[in-house]
Amino acid sequence: MSSRFRWLFLLLVAVAFLLRVDFIFYILYVAAGVFAWSWWRGGRTLQRIEASRTYQKRAFLGEEVEVKLMLTNTSRLSVPWVEIHESVPPELRLKSPVHQVANLRGQQSISFSYQVKGLQRGYYRLGPLQLTSGDLFGLAKPQAGVLRSDFLTIYPHIIPLTQLGLPSRLPFGTIASRQRLFEDPARPMGAREFRSGDSLRQMNWKASARTQKMLVRTFEPAISLETAILLDMNAAAYERRNRYDSIEWGIVTAASLATHLVNQRQSVGLYTNGIDPLRLQEESRVFDETTGRLLFESAQASSDFSRFMPAAIKARAGRPHLMKVLELLARLYSRDSISFTEWAPAACVNLSWGVTIIAITAQGDPQTCNTLHHLSRSGFNPILIAVEPDANFGQVRERARRLGFRAYHVNDRQDLAQWQRPIHSPNGGGQR
């Protein structure tokens, strides 16, 4: 009870005992009852209110997402007032903040909704939702409650390969082969006469009975190649002046290539030396107050940097697998980490023979080309994609041709400026 009401109550008690007026005693009893009810009910109001947040947890760049807040009063008694305040990252907010006051009847449910729009890839926090309620007369101290935060992933931008300056038919995927490394039973070709060493499982018994000859089924030979995208996010490999733009463009390239491969029903994996801050312990995660994005900036994160292992998603096909790849690309950060020449051979150790390796890095310097040359000699099919401006890329392309692999220069960023909203790092380096 506030001091003002306390003094008023004491004054009524004094007047009642001095004047001995029944009406004042009646007012005193009513005031005591109202105070007792407010004190008892005020402490239990929020305990009987259930709050939930419903929304699409993943969205593409530029897509609007509707977030629906639902409040349910599970008690039969009404709630005089409840104040609702939802924390929304400024980078996602479209309209005014969600800050309203409402009343709830017994067993009633009410809902509020607001729109957010992803303008920058990342992993964002929605909430927490703060609830405040009290009694009708303001006698009891208001109670506060919180609905914990939820999270929204904004995928990186995806554009067609032709806009990246890449041919739509790069040498990856399942390709026909004259070498019979294996025969695909899903691609029958015909039949031939039985030879010594043929498996009985390949026998075509119906055709053999019809022709009175031992015939076996034949299948079209094929090599089922997987594709591994190696995304170099070592900040030291990129020029400081355009570091942020180049790394973001590399992520766009990786996301577009992965989407193209999955749409072609091919298997694709992602390997990167970037940092995924979601791998930090929950108490060490920090969200930017301005953007709402998950950061890799805390002191605990910096101390944990040395034990961070490069992120990897093994090659698979299908849309659910593509969503995992895009989610990782949405969260990645660039720091001075292990160099491409040291990391790439180790990342490819467990890959199968013949896998296509798409290396996305800053430039095709001699060290990078030599690393890809060694991967080529190890039985892989490397492809170099450079994302930084390079007026002498013709020399890089010729160097790659001599070393046995192809090189492409992806630097057309006209589309980049239309959707990207740069977020500059406080320390002036790296990526935010």
C-alpha positions in Angstrom: 0.0 0.0 0.0 1.3 3.4 -0.9 2.0 6.0 1.8 -1.0 8.2 0.7 -3.5 5.3 1.1 -1.8 4.3 4.4 -2.3 7.8 5.9 -5.9 7.9 4.6 -6.6 4.5 6.3 -5.1 5.7 9.6 -7.1 8.9 9.4 -10.4 6.9 9.0 -9.5 4.7 11.9 -8.9 7.8 14.1 -12.1 9.5 13.0 -14.1 6.3 13.5 -12.9 5.8 17.1 -13.3 9.5 18.0 -16.7 10.1 16.5 -18.2 6.6 17.0 -20.1 7.0 13.7 -21.3 3.7 12.2 -21.0 5.0 8.6 -17.3 5.7 9.0 -16.8 2.2 10.5 -18.6 0.8 7.4 -16.3 2.8 5.1 -13.3 1.5 7.1 -14.5 -2.1 6.7 -15.0 -1.7 3.0 -11.6 -0.1 2.6 -9.9 -3.0 4.5 -11.8 -5.5 2.4 -10.8 -3.9 -0.8 -7.2 -3.7 0.3 -7.2 -7.4 1.3 -8.8 -8.4 -2.0 -6.4 -6.3 -4.0 -3.3 -7.7 -2.2 -4.5 -11.3 -2.5 -5.6 -11.1 -6.1 -2.8 -8.8 -7.4 -0.1 -11.4 -6.5 -2.0 -14.1 -8.5 -3.1 -12.3 -11.6 -0.1 -13.1 -13.8 0.1 -16.7 -12.6 -3.2 -17.3 -14.3 -2.2 -15.6 -17.6 -0.7 -17.8 -20.3 1.3 -16.1 -23.1 2.5 -17.6 -26.4 4.2 -16.3 -29.5 3.5 -17.8 -32.9 5.4 -17.0 -36.1 7.4 -18.5 -39.0 10.8 -19.1 -37.5 12.7 -18.8 -40.8 12.3 -16.3 -43.6 14.1 -15.3 -46.8 15.6 -11.8 -47.3 12.9 -9.2 -47.8 10.1 -11.4 -46.7 7.6 -10.1 -44.2 6.8 -12.3 -41.2 3.7 -11.9 -39.0 4.2 -12.5 -35.3 1.1 -13.3 -33.3 1.0 -12.9 -29.5 -1.7 -14.7 -27.6 -2.8 -14.0 -24.0 -5.2 -16.4 -22.2 -6.7 -15.9 -18.8 -7.1 -19.3 -17.4 -8.9 -18.0 -14.3 -12.7 -17.5 -14.0 -12.0 -14.1 -12.5 -11.3 -11.1 -14.8 -8.1 -9.3 -15.0 -8.7 -5.5 -14.7 -5.7 -4.5 -16.8 -2.5 -6.0 -18.2 0.2 -4.0 -19.9 2.0 -5.7 -22.9 5.4 -4.7 -24.2 7.2 -6.8 -26.8 10.9 -6.1 -27.6 11.5 -6.1 -31.4 14.9 -5.6 -33.0 15.0 -2.2 -34.8 16.4 -3.9 -38.0 13.2 -6.0 -38.2 10.6 -3.6 -37.0 8.1 -2.3 -39.6 5.8 -0.2 -37.5 5.6 1.2 -33.9 6.6 -1.1 -31.0 4.0 -3.4 -29.6 3.0 -1.6 -26.4 -0.7 -1.9 -25.4 -2.9 -2.2 -22.3 -5.9 -4.6 -22.3 -8.3 -6.2 -19.9 -9.2 -9.9 -19.8 -12.5 -11.5 -18.7 -12.5 -14.9 -17.1 -11.4 -17.6 -19.5 -10.9 -15.1 -22.3 -8.1 -15.1 -24.9 -6.9 -12.0 -26.8 -4.3 -11.8 -29.6 -2.0 -9.1 -30.9 0.0 -9.2 -34.1 2.8 -7.2 -35.7 4.9 -7.5 -38.8 8.7 -7.8 -39.1 10.8 -7.8 -42.3 14.3 -9.3 -42.7 16.5 -6.7 -44.4 19.8 -8.4 -43.5 20.8 -12.0 -43.1 21.3 -13.1 -39.5 19.9 -14.8 -36.4 17.6 -12.4 -34.5 15.9 -12.3 -31.2 12.2 -11.6 -30.8 11.2 -10.6 -27.3 11.2 -10.9 -24.4 7.5 -10.1 -23.9 7.0 -8.1 -20.7 3.7 -8.3 -18.9 2.7 -6.0 -16.1 -0.6 -6.2 -14.1 -2.1 -5.1 -10.9 -5.4 -4.4 -9.1 -8.1 -2.0 -10.3 -7.5 0.6 -7.5 -3.8 0.6 -7.5 -3.5 -0.5 -3.9 -1.2 -3.4 -4.5 2.2 -3.3 -6.1 2.1 -4.1 -9.8 3.4 -7.6 -10.7 5.7 -8.2 -13.7 6.1 -11.3 -15.8 8.1 -12.3 -18.9 7.6 -14.5 -21.9 11.1 -15.7 -22.9 12.6 -14.7 -26.2 12.2 -16.6 -29.5 14.5 -16.4 -32.5 14.1 -15.7 -36.2 16.6 -16.8 -38.9 16.8 -14.6 -42.0 18.4 -16.5 -44.9 21.0 -14.9 -47.2 20.1 -13.6 -50.6 19.7 -16.1 -53.4 20.1 -15.2 -57.0 20.3 -17.3 -60.2 23.7 -18.5 -61.4 23.4 -16.4 -64.6 23.3 -13.2 -62.5 26.4 -14.4 -60.7 28.2 -14.6 -64.0 28.4 -18.4 -63.7 27.2 -20.9 -66.4 24.1 -22.8 -65.3 25.8 -26.1 -66.3 29.0 -26.2 -64.2 30.8 -29.6 -64.1 29.1 -31.0 -61.0 26.4 -33.4 -60.2 25.7 -36.9 -61.5 27.4 -37.2 -64.9 27.6 -40.1 -67.4 30.8 -42.0 -67.5 32.4 -44.4 -70.0 34.4 -46.0 -67.1 32.2 -48.5 -65.4 33.0 -47.5 -61.8 29.5 -48.7 -61.0 26.2 -49.2 -62.8 23.1 -47.5 -61.6 20.2 -50.0 -61.2 17.7 -47.2 -61.7 18.9 -46.5 -65.2 18.5 -49.8 -67.3 20.0 -50.0 -70.7 19.1 -53.4 -72.1 20.4 -57.0 -71.9 23.4 -59.0 -73.0 24.6 -62.6 -73.0 25.8 -64.0 -69.7 29.6 -63.9 -69.1 31.7 -65.6 -66.6 31.8 -63.5 -63.4 28.4 -61.9 -63.8 26.2 -61.8 -60.7 23.1 -63.9 -60.6 21.2 -60.9 -59.3 21.6 -59.3 -62.8 20.0 -62.3 -64.6 17.0 -61.4 -66.7 15.1 -64.7 -66.3 12.1 -63.8 -68.4 14.2 -62.8 -71.4 16.4 -65.9 -71.0 13.4 -68.2 -71.0 12.0 -66.4 -74.1 15.2 -66.5 -76.1 16.6 -69.7 -74.7 19.9 -67.9 -73.9 21.4 -66.8 -70.6 20.9 -63.0 -70.5 21.8 -60.4 -67.9 20.5 -56.9 -67.4 22.7 -54.0 -68.3 22.6 -50.6 -66.7 23.8 -47.2 -67.8 27.2 -46.5 -66.1 27.3 -43.3 -64.0 29.4 -41.6 -61.5 27.3 -40.1 -58.7 29.3 -37.0 -57.7 28.7 -35.0 -54.6 29.5 -31.3 -54.4 31.3 -29.7 -51.4 31.2 -25.9 -51.1 34.3 -24.6 -49.4 33.6 -21.1 -48.2 36.7 -19.2 -47.1 35.8 -16.6 -44.4 39.2 -16.0 -43.1 39.1 -12.2 -42.8 42.9 -11.9 -43.4 42.4 -13.2 -46.9 40.3 -10.3 -48.0 41.3 -6.7 -48.6 40.4 -4.5 -45.6 38.8 -1.8 -47.8 36.1 -4.1 -49.2 36.2 -6.9 -46.7 32.6 -6.8 -45.5 31.1 -6.6 -49.1 33.4 -9.3 -50.4 32.6 -11.7 -47.6 28.8 -11.0 -47.9 29.1 -11.6 -51.6 30.8 -14.9 -51.0 27.9 -16.0 -48.8 25.4 -15.0 -51.4 27.4 -17.0 -54.0 27.5 -20.1 -51.7 23.8 -19.9 -50.9 22.9 -19.5 -54.6 25.1 -22.5 -55.6 23.6 -24.7 -52.9 20.1 -23.8 -53.9 20.8 -24.5 -57.6 22.3 -27.9 -56.8 19.4 -29.0 -54.6 16.9 -27.8 -57.2 18.8 -30.1 -59.6 18.3 -33.0 -57.1 22.0 -33.1 -56.3 23.8 -33.6 -53.0 25.7 -30.6 -51.6 27.7 -30.0 -48.5 29.1 -26.9 -46.9 32.4 -26.5 -45.2 33.7 -23.1 -43.9 36.3 -21.7 -41.6 33.9 -19.0 -40.5 32.5 -18.7 -37.0 29.0 -19.8 -36.0 28.1 -17.9 -32.7 25.2 -20.2 -32.1 27.8 -22.8 -31.0 28.6 -20.7 -28.0 27.1 -21.6 -24.7 23.7 -19.9 -24.2 24.9 -17.7 -21.4 27.8 -16.4 -23.6 25.6 -15.3 -26.5 25.3 -11.5 -27.1 22.7 -9.8 -29.3 23.3 -6.4 -30.8 21.1 -3.7 -29.2 20.8 -1.8 -32.5 20.2 -4.6 -35.0 19.1 -7.5 -32.7 21.5 -9.9 -34.5 23.4 -12.6 -32.7 27.0 -11.4 -32.4 30.4 -12.9 -31.8 31.7 -10.0 -29.7 31.6 -11.0 -26.0 34.7 -11.5 -23.9 33.6 -15.1 -23.3 33.3 -15.6 -27.1 36.7 -14.2 -27.6 38.2 -16.5 -25.1 36.4 -19.5 -26.7 37.6 -18.5 -30.2 40.6 -20.8 -30.0 38.5 -23.9 -29.5 36.2 -23.1 -32.3 36.3 -25.8 -35.0 35.4 -25.0 -38.7 31.7 -25.6 -39.3 30.8 -28.4 -41.7 27.5 -29.9 -43.1 28.0 -33.2 -44.9 26.6 -33.5 -48.4 23.0 -34.5 -48.8 20.1 -33.8 -51.1 16.6 -32.4 -50.5 14.9 -29.2 -49.3 15.3 -29.9 -45.5 19.0 -30.2 -46.0 19.1 -27.0 -48.0 17.4 -25.2 -45.1 20.2 -26.4 -42.7 22.8 -25.0 -45.1 21.1 -21.7 -45.5 20.6 -21.4 -41.7 24.4 -21.8 -41.2 25.1 -19.3 -43.9 22.7 -16.8 -42.2 24.6 -17.0 -38.9 28.3 -17.0 -40.0 30.8 -14.4 -39.0 34.2 -13.7 -40.3 37.3 -13.4 -38.2 41.1 -13.9 -38.6 41.0 -17.7 -38.4 42.9 -20.6 -40.1 44.0 -19.8 -43.7 42.4 -21.5 -46.7 45.7 -23.3 -47.7 45.8 -24.9 -44.2 42.1 -25.6 -43.7 41.0 -26.8 -47.2 43.1 -30.1 -47.3 42.0 -31.0 -43.8 38.3 -30.3 -44.7 38.5 -32.7 -47.7 40.1 -35.6 -45.9 36.9 -37.5 -45.4 35.4 -36.7 -48.8 34.9 -39.4 -51.4 36.9 -39.8 -54.5 35.6 -37.7 -57.4 33.7 -35.1 -55.3 33.4 -31.7 -56.9 34.9 -29.0 -54.6 33.7 -25.5 -55.2 36.2 -23.2 -53.4 34.8 -19.7 -52.8 37.6 -17.4 -51.7 38.9 -13.9 -52.2 41.4 -14.3 -55.1 43.2 -17.0 -57.0 46.6 -16.3 -55.6 49.4 -18.9 -56.3 49.1 -20.5 -52.8 45.3 -21.0 -53.3 45.8 -22.4 -56.8 48.5 -24.8 -55.6 46.2 -26.1 -52.9 43.5 -26.8 -55.4 46.0 -28.4 -57.7 46.9 -30.9 -54.9 43.2 -31.6 -54.4 42.9 -32.3 -58.1 45.8 -34.7 -58.0 44.1 -36.4 -55.0 41.1 -37.3 -57.1 38.8 -34.4 -56.5 37.3 -32.0 -59.1 38.1 -28.5 -57.8 36.5 -25.3 -59.1 37.8 -21.9 -58.0 35.4 -19.0 -57.6 37.0 -15.6 -56.7 34.7 -12.9 -55.3 37.1 -9.9 -54.9 37.7 -7.4 -57.7 40.7 -8.5 -59.8 41.7 -6.7 -63.0 44.2 -9.5 -63.8 41.9 -12.4 -63.3 42.8 -13.7 -66.8 46.2 -14.7 -65.4 44.5 -16.6 -62.6 42.2 -18.4 -65.1 45.3 -19.4 -67.2 47.2 -20.5 -64.1 44.2 -22.7 -63.0 43.9 -24.2 -66.5 47.6 -25.2 -66.4 47.1 -26.8 -62.9 44.1 -28.8 -64.0 41.0 -27.0 -62.8 38.6 -24.2 -63.7 38.4 -20.7 -62.3 35.6 -18.2 -62.3 35.4 -14.6 -61.3 32.1 -13.6 -59.6 32.2 -9.8 -59.0 29.0 -8.4 -60.5 27.5 -6.7 -57.5 24.9 -4.5 -59.1 22.2 -6.7 -57.4 24.0 -6.6 -54.1 23.4 -2.9 -53.4 19.6 -3.3 -53.8 19.2 -5.6 -50.9 22.2 -5.3 -48.6 22.2 -3.0 -45.6 25.8 -2.9 -44.3 26.4 -3.1 -40.5 29.8 -1.8 -39.7 31.9 -3.4 -37.0 32.8 -1.1 -34.1 36.5 -2.2 -34.4 36.5 -1.3 -38.1 37.5 -4.8 -39.1 35.9 -8.2 -39.7 32.3 -8.7 -40.5 29.1 -7.8 -38.6 
